[in-house]
Amino acid sequence: MKDEILITESDVAMDVDQLMDQYDKETGKLRKLKGIIGTFTMLVAIGMSIFQFVTAGFGTLLSAKQRALHIIFAFTLGFLLYPAREKSPKDRTTILDFVFIILVVFVFGYLFMFNEEIALKAGHANTVDLLFGGLAILITLEITRRVVGPELPIVAIVFLSYAYFGPHLPGLLAHRGYSIERIISHMYLGLEGILGIPLGVSATFVFMFILFGAVLDKTGVGKFFIDLAFAMTGHTRSGPAMTAVVASGFMGSISGSSVANTVTTGAFTIPLMKKTGYKPYFAGAVEAAASTGGQIMPPVMGAAAFIMAEFTGIPYVKIIIAAAIPALLYYFAVGIMVHFEACKLGLKGLPKDKLPKAGKLLIKNGYLLIPLLIIIYFLLRGYTPLNSAFRAIVVSIGIAVIASLVKKDKSFGFKELAGAFESGAKGAVGVACACACAGMIVGVVTLTGLGLRIAEIIVTLAQGKLLLTLFFTMIASIILGMGLPTTAKYIVLATMAVPALLKLEVNLMAAHLFILYFGVVADITPPVALAAYAGAGIAGANSMKTGFQAVKLALAGFIVPYIFAMDPTLIMVKEISGSIVSFLPVYTAIPIMLSAMLGIICLAAAVEGYLIAPTKIYERALLATSAFLLLKPGLMTDAFGLVVLVGIFLMQKFRGKKVKEA
């Protein structure tokens, strides 16, 4: 009987790779190389991971050298693994690919070998510098187009054009303009272009956390998370749908991609949701909405947390602490929507005797959580994210080897370790390319002061009103976030949208989390809802219908950023404008968090048409009003909202009692 209900790992193991190929923009393009080229690619990937691992543990090189070598490895892997066009053969490389690889080695090897001489030039470029610089820009645009897609390179080209055509632009957008030589020099020779802060973070923190995730994956932590989520929530009324929410939260905390998260957990949860009575488009939407939330869930946050720490100067540990409550509220919002839908449909959870036991799972495989606890321990002790990730990887490998020896199943040995190092490097290629390309965008912004000009335009359109400024920034964040990886969308938005919020004295931490939040939900917002389309593909549902349903499920979560932007107490930050951030004790956020949770319940009930019983039209209207009163910071509004919620709850309770008596 158990096999009739549950989808086992063996049922979907073959499908996950196919689904990743079909729906993940990066994985789907990967070549399947064999023979000498395949071996060479594997050695380059493992070599990259060893370089990153050793420098993380024993000291990084000078910034320019570390970044140059990182980019040589990443771009070389990119040209080996990603074909130039969709119709290009996926089982072999071409001569053009090796031409690009040779150029990569020369162009960025020049920066590595002659770093000191270039620094002494102080930006005065000679002919070789300009030739190599022009090639570096073209190579970066091409590899990003191959790996990430055309959207980011197009944005970068627009920005580079803006730097040149400044004098010919109207109004606030106009600037004095820069020569081609000056633009190339800024993008190539310094640390404010291709080798800027985004790539610096990719070459240190981000890579190590991706490698950490790859090592964990080889130990079987993904399957453990899904089994644990089933054990915890499979018996509830919302059953597999709630399992999808919890499992995606677990996986998303270490995953760097909404789409990858959707496919990995969705291969298990979506078929089960359909079996227990959920409509296909709803099942796909639940997984997409839950998986997308992983990009705002600490500790990794789609790798954006590390770049945020560099951009803001706020310690990484404080960023993930501040981000924790909004992330949990997002998952609470999706979970409560799922619960009300299950109640409305009259669904029931899976029988407890057909689910794994949480206690047995923890006794058998609880050791898999030790690396996660280790990394949190070191971060809280004040170790750098780079050093913490290094120690956690060492612990992960040690635990996996010991467990393999104790169980005598050879589940983790040299082959698995090499596989983890290979997949870690391959997984980092997309981030490195996106960061290098986004670095040019940041470089243009610093060169021309575009960020302040965009801020002026947004504030002028909003007529200086905070709520309107937040709304326009939200729209801009969703549009700019469509189709881009989390790191790239955060970098673009941090340079373009954050200055507008800071101009109206929104707290620095709140402003950066606000744009990240809405950049991330672009993954479920039509028309370019990549995570929703992946969920729809697995469920066999209409893509647009799944996308709009995913937005509906996450609707309450859309309001959370407005709360902490207007009252940063929710993220445990004092109301201090500018770049000064002062943190509050955790207990200070409890009242506003409880108010937000009640507001989310009201909004979910209004949208789903169910509280403890189906709601009447006037009850839905009152619940919607109550939701906005509770979600708006303020004692009086909270009190009125709570009275309305309690009133409707009692009315439905009384009505249900009368129906039973009748």
N, C-alpha and C positions, 0 to 999 in steps of 0.2 A: 504493500500500500504506500509506503513512504516514497518509493521510486515513481509512483503514479503522480505524485503532487510536486515533489521537489525537483528542481533542475540541478543536476550534479555537475561538477567541474568538467568531467569527461564529456558531457553533452555539448559544452560550449567552448572547450579549449581550442578546437580547430576553428571555430567561427570568430573568435576574438581577433585573430590576426587578419582575417578577411574583412571584418568590420572596420578595423583600424585602417586598413588599406583603402577602404571605400570612403570613409567619412573624415578621417584625420588629414588635414591639408598637408602636413609634413610627412607623416608616415606613409600616406597613400602614394607618394611619388617615389619612394625609395627603390633603388635598384636592388635586385637580388644577384649579387656578384659571386662567381665561383672561380675556381682555379687560382692562378698566380695573382690576378688582380684582386680576387676576393681575399686571399691571404694577406696581400699587401694592405688592403683597406682595414682588415682586422688588426694588423700590427700598428698601423697609424693610429687607430682608435685607442688601442690599449696603451700605446706610447703617450698619447695625449693625457689619458687618465693617470698614468704613472707620473708624468710631469706635474700635473695639477696636485696629485696626492702628496708627492714629495715636497713641493714648494709650500703646500699648506701646513705640513708638519714641521718642516725644518727651515722655513723662511722664504718668502717670495723674492723674486728678482726686483731690480729697479722697475718702477711703474711702467715706463715705456717699453722696457724689454719683456716684462711679464705679459703685457698686452699684445705686443708684436708676435711673440711666440705662440700665444693663445690663438691669435687670429690666423697664423700660418697653419696650425693644426686644424682649426675649425673650417677654414675655407678649403683646405685640401680635401678634407672629408666631404665637404659639401659638393665639390666638383666631381668627386668619385661616386657619391651616392645618389645625386639628384640629376636626372637628365635635363637637357636644355628645353625640351618641349614634351607635352603629354604623349605625343605619338612616337617619341624617340624610344629606341629599344631599352628595355629594363634589365637585360641580362649581360650587358657589356658596356664598357666606356668607349669614348671616341677620342680621336686625335685632338680635337678642340678642347676636350676636358683637360688633357695633359698640357696643352699650351697654356691654359689658364692656371694650372697648378704651378708650372714653371714661373709664370709671371708673379704669382702669389709669393713664391719663395724669394724671388729677386726683390720685388717691390717692398714687402714687409720685412724680409731679411736685411735689407738696407737699413731700415729703422732700428733693427736689433743690433746689427754690427757697428753702426756709426752713431749710436745714440748720443755719446758725449759731444762729438763734433757737431751734430745737428743742434744740440742744446746751446752750444757756444755761438751759433749763427744768429740766435735771437729772432728767428722768423725770416731772415734774409735768405730767400731761396735762390739757388743757382739753376742752371738748365736741367741738370740731372734730377734735382729735387722736384722741379715742376713737371718733368716728364713722368717720373715715378708717381708723383702726387695725382696727376690726371688719370694714370692707369689705376691707381688705388681706388679712386672714386668710381670709375667704370666697373672695376672688378667687384666692388662692394655692392653696387646696384644690381649687377648681374646675378651674383650668388644669392642675394636676398630675394630677387625675383624667382629664382629656381626653388629656394627652400621655403620661404614664407608666403610667396605670392606677389602679384604685381602692385597691390595697394600701397604698401609701405615705400617701395622705390618711387612710385609716382608722387607720393607726398614729398619725398626727399628732393626729387627733381623740381617740384614747384617751389620748395623753400630755397634751393640753390639759385633758381631763376629769380626769385624775389631779391636775393642778395645782390644780384647783378643789375636788375632793372629798377631798383629803388627810386631813382630820380624821376621815372616816367609814371609812377603810380599816384593815385589821387589821395587827397586828404590825409588822414592819420596814418595811412599805410606807407606814405612816401618817406624815403631816407636818402642820404647822399650817394649811395651806391658804392660797389666795390669792384675792382678789376678782377679778371679771371685769375691772374697771378696771385692776388691777395686771398681770394676764396680758396684756391688750391692749397696755398701755404697754410691757411688756417685749418683746413680739413685734414691735412696729411702730416704736417711737421710737429704740430703741438699736441697737447692733451685736451683740446676742446672740440675736436672733430671726431674722426673715425675712432681714434684711440682715447676718446673722452671717458667721462665718468660711467656711462652705461656699460661700455666694454670692460672698464676696470672692475666693475662689480661682477660681470659675467666671468671674468678671468680669475676670480677669487671665490667669493661667497657662493654665487649661483651654481657654478660648476660643482662645487663640493656637495651641495644639497641635492643636486640631480644625481650625482654619483651615490650619495647616501640612499636615495630612493631606489636606484638600480640594484644596489646590494640588498636592500630590504626585500625588493621584489623577488630576487633569487632565493631568499630564505622562505618564501611562501607567505609573507605577511598580508598580501592582498586577499588571498583565499581565507585567511584567518579573520580578517576584518569583516568579510561578507558573512561568514559563518556566525561570527559573534553578533552581528547586526540581526541575523535571522533569529538567533537564540533570544535576544533581548526584545525584539518587537514583532516577530512573526505571528505570535498568538493574539496580538491586539486586533481591534475591529478593522483597522485599516491595513493590517497584515503586511503583505509584501511591499505595498506602497510606502509604508513607514520604514520598512527595512531598507528600501532604496534611499530614503532620506538619510538615515543613520549611516549606512554603508558608504554613501557618497561623501558624507561629512568626514568619515574616517580616512577614506582614500584621498579626498581632496586636500586634506591637511598636509599631505606630502607630494601631491601631484602638481604638475605645472601646466596642465591643459584641461580645459572644460570638456573638450571633445574626447580626449583620451579617457577621462574619468567617466564620461557618459557611456562610452563603448565598453570599458572594462567591467563596471558594475552592472550596466544595463543588460549585458549579455545574460546575466543571471536573473536580474529582478524583473525586467520587462515581460518576458514570457510568463513568469509566475503571476504578475499583476493581471495579465490578460486571462489566465486560467481561473483566477478567483473572482472575475466579474467586472474588472475595469475595462472601459473602452480603449481600443488601441491608441488613439491619439492622446488620451489622458495618461496612459501608462508611459508613453514616450515623453510627455511633458513633465511628469513627475521626476523622471530620471534626469532630464535635461536641467530642470530648475535646481534640483538638489546637487547635481554635479557642478554646475556653474558656481554655486556658493562656495565650493572648495577653493576658488581663487581668492576669496577674501578671508579664508579660514587660516589662522596661525597654525604652525609656525612658518610655513613657506610662502603662502599667499601668492602663488603663481610666480614666485621669485621677485615680486615687486617690492616686498618688505625691505630687501637688502638695498635696492636702488633708492627707496624712500629714505632710508637711513643716511645715505650719502647726500641726497638732495637737500634734506632738511637739517642735517646735523644732529638729529635726535637719535639716541642709542637704539639699536635694533630691538633689544629686549623691551624697551618702553613702547615701541611701535606695535609689537605683537600683543602686548598687554592691552593697549588702547583699542586694538582692532578686535579683541576677543568678544566683547559684549555685542557690538553690531553684527558680527558673524553669527553668534548664537541666536540673536533675534531673527536674523534672516532664516535660519533653519527652523526656528519655532514657527515663523510665518508660513513656510511651505508645509511643515508638518501639520499645523492646525487646519490648513486648507484641505489637505489629504484626509484628515480625520473626519471633517464635516462631509466631504464627498462620500466617504465610506458609509457614514451614518445615513445619509440621504438615500443611498442605493440599497441600504439594508444588508451590506456585506458583513462577513465574519472572517476572523483571522484563521490561520492554519491550526490544526489540532496540536497541542503541546507535545503529544507523544510522537509526532512526526517532524519535530524540530530538534536541532542539536541542543544539548544542555550547556548553558553558559559556564557553569562550574567545571564540567568535564573539559570544555574547550580551554579554559584558563589553566587548568592543571596540566593538560597535555601540551598546549602550545603557547602558554602565557609568557614563556621566555622570549617570544618574538617581540614583545612590547618593551623589553629592557633597553634596546638601543634608543627608542623614542624617549623613554624616561631619562636616559643618560644625557641625551642632547639638551633636554629641558633643564636638567640639573646643572650642566656646565654653563648654559646661557644665563641662568639665574645667579650663578656664582660669579658672573662678571667676565667669563672667558669670551673672546671674540667669536662671532658666528663661524669664521673660518676654522679656528682652532677647535671649537665645539664639534663641528661637522667631522673634522679629522679624527678626533677621539671616538666619536660615535661610530664611524666606519670601522675603525680598528676593533671596537667592542663587538660590532655586528658580525664581522668576519670571525672573530674568536668564538663567539657564542654559536654561530652556525656550524663551525668546524667541530666544536665539542659535542653539539647536539647530534651531528652526523655520526660521530664516533660512538656515542652512547647508544643511539638507536641502531647502529650498524646497517644503515640503509644507503650510505654513500650519497646522501641527498645534497651535500655541499662539499666540493673539493676544488682542486685547482681549475678544472674545466668550468665550474660554475663561477668561480672568482674571476677568471678571464672573461667569461660571458658578461658578468656584471660590469667590469671595466670597459668592455667593448660597447655595451648598450648605454652606459652612462655617457660616454663620449659622443655617441650618435645622438642621444637625446639632447645634448647641449649644443649641437650644431645650429639648430633653429634659433635658440636664444642668442648665441654669439652673433649670428648674422643680423638678427633684428636689432641687437644693441649697437653693432657697428654702423648700420644704416641710420638708426635713430640718433646716433651720435652726431651725424651730419646735420640733422634737424636742430638738435640742441646747439650745435656750433653756429648755425645761421641765426638762431634766436639771440645768442650771446653777442654775436658780431653786430647785429642790426638793432637790437632792443625791441624785437617784434613782440615779445611777451607783454610788455607794458602797453604797446599800441593795441593789441587784441583786448587787453583788460579795459582800456579806455572805451573801445567800441561796445563791449558787453555792458559796461556800467552805464554808458550813454543810452543804449537801447532800453535798459531796465529802469532808466530815469533815477538811478541811485537807490532803488528799492531792493532790499536784501532778498525778499522772497522771489521777485522777478529775476534777479541776478542768479540765484540758485537754480531757478527753472531753466533759464537760457544755458547755464553751464551744464545742467543735466542733459539737455538736448544735444549740446555740442559734444559732450562726453560719450553719449550713446552713438552718435553719428561717427565720430572719429575712432571709436572703439570697435566698430564693425569690421570683422575679418582680420584683425590684428592679434598677435600673441599678447598675453597679459603684460609682459615686460615692455613691449613696444608701445602699447596703448597708454600705459602709465607714463612713460617718458614723454610722449607727445603731449599728453594732457597736462602733465606737471609743468611743462614749459609754456603752454598756451592758455590754459584755463585757470590754473591756480592764482596767477596774479590778479585776476578780476575779483576773486573771492577775498584775497588779502587786502585789496583796495577798500573793501567794505568792512574791514576789521573782523573777518571770519578767522578763527584761530588757525594757526599754521597746520597743526596736526589734523584738525577737522577738515580743512580745505583739501589736503592731500588724500585723506581717506574718502572724502566725498567724490572726487573725480575718479578714484580707483574703483569705487563701488559701482558707479554708473558706466564706467568703461567696461567693467566685467559683465554687467547684465546685458550688454550689447550681444553677448553670445546666445541669448534666448529671445532677443527682440527682432521680429521681422523688419525688413526683408532679408537681412543677412544674419540669420540666427543659426550659426554653425552647430552648436550643441543640440538645439531643438531638431535640426535636420537629421543629425545622427540618431537621436532618440526615435524620430519618426521612421527612419530606415529600419531600425531594429524591430519596431512595433508593427511595421507594415501599414503605416497611417499617412494621412495627408500632411505634408511638411508645414504648410502655412497654418493649418488648423492646430497642429501640435505646437507651433511657435506661439500663437496667440494664447493657447491654453497655458503654456509655460509662463508667459507674462502674467496671466491671471493668477496663477498659483503663487507667483513671487510678488504680487501687487503690494501686499502689506509691507514686504521687505523694501519696496521702492521708497517708502516714506521714512524709513529709519535714518538715512543720511540727512534728511531735512532736520530731524530731531537733534542730532549731534552737531550739525552746522549752526543751529540757533542756540543750542544749549550744550556746550561740550562736556558738561558733567557726565553725560552718558559714556563718554570715552575716558572719563576720570582725569580730565584736563581742566585747569582753571581758565576763566574767561579773560585771557590776556592776548591782546592783539599783536600783530607783527610776528617776528621770529622767536619771541620768548614763549616758551612752553613750560608750565609748572603743573606737576601731576598731583592728583588728589588720592586719598586712600580709597580702596575698593568700595567700602561701605557707603560712600557718598553717592555712588551711582545706583544703589539699590532702589530708592524711591522712583526715580525716573525710568528705570528698567522695568519695574512692576507696572507702572503706568503705561509704558509702551507695549508690554505684553497684553494687557487688558484691551488696549486700543487695537492691537493686531487681531485679537479674538473677535472683537466687534466687527472689524472690517471683513474678516474671513467669513463670519456669519452672514453679513450683508451680501457679500459677493456670491456665496454658495447657497444662500437661502435656507440655512439650517443653523440652529443653536443647540437646543436639546430636543427640538422638534421642528418640522418645516415651518418657516416664517411666513407671515402674511406680508403684503406689500408695504403697509404702513410700518410694520416692525423692521423691515429691511431699511426703510428710509431713516427710522430712528436709530438703528444700529450704525448706519453709515455716519450719521451726525455724531453719535456717541464716540465712534472711532476717531474722528478728527479732533474732538474735544480732548480725548485721552492722549492722543499722540502729540497734541500741541503742548509744549512745556508750560506749566502754570497750575497753581493749586486750585483755583476756582474752576478752571476748565476741566481738570481731573475730577473734581467733586461732582460737577454736573454730568459728565460722561459716565461716571460710576453709577450714579442714581438711575440713569436711563438703562444701563446694562442690567442692573439688579432688577429693575422694574419689569423689563421684558422677560428675564429669566423666570421671575415669579409668575408672570402671566402665563407663560408656556407650561410651567409646572402645574398651575391650577387648571389650565385647559386640559392637560393630559390626564389629570386626576378625574375630572368630570367625564372624560371620554371612557375611562376605565370603569367608572361607576355605572355609566349608561350601558 
